[in-house]
Amino acid sequence: MEVITIDSKAYRDLMDKIEKIADYIANHSNSNQHVADKEIWLDSHEVANLLHISIKTLQRLRRDNLISYTILRGRCLYRLSEIERGLKVL
């Protein structure tokens, strides 16, 4: 095992920097979490059931760029706000 020594002032400075970084991350992760909590994501089956359309019709809406979507791990996901926006366009 290797022993590393460090000056106490350098150690305190390093700990202060680490605390500042931790505080920054904690503050920004909470604010981003509030934004994410407000957005509802639906998968293809949920959207198709919600709109009373088939999966193929939903695929056509995606293809024609009438509904925005995101692919995550092979699944199409839709923001509820985007579905509402797409309905207003139709």
Phi, psi and omega in degrees: 000141181259135179255128179244129178254150181217144178299143184297325178293317178296322178296314179297319178298317179296317179295322177298317180295318179297319179295320178297318178296316179297318178296317179300313180296317181297317181292319182281330178290326177292318180292322177291328180293323179296321178293317181293327180295331183282337183266132180252130179251140180233149174268178186300318181294320179295319180293316179299316178294320181297319182268355183057049177231167178276165177297323179297318177296320177298321177298320177296320178297321177294313182299322181275007179058034177271338178228127176281150181208167177229139176259123180230115181054042176082002179249138174277127178239144184233140172280139178300323179296326178289324177296315179297318178297317179297324178292325178293327179289322181290000000 
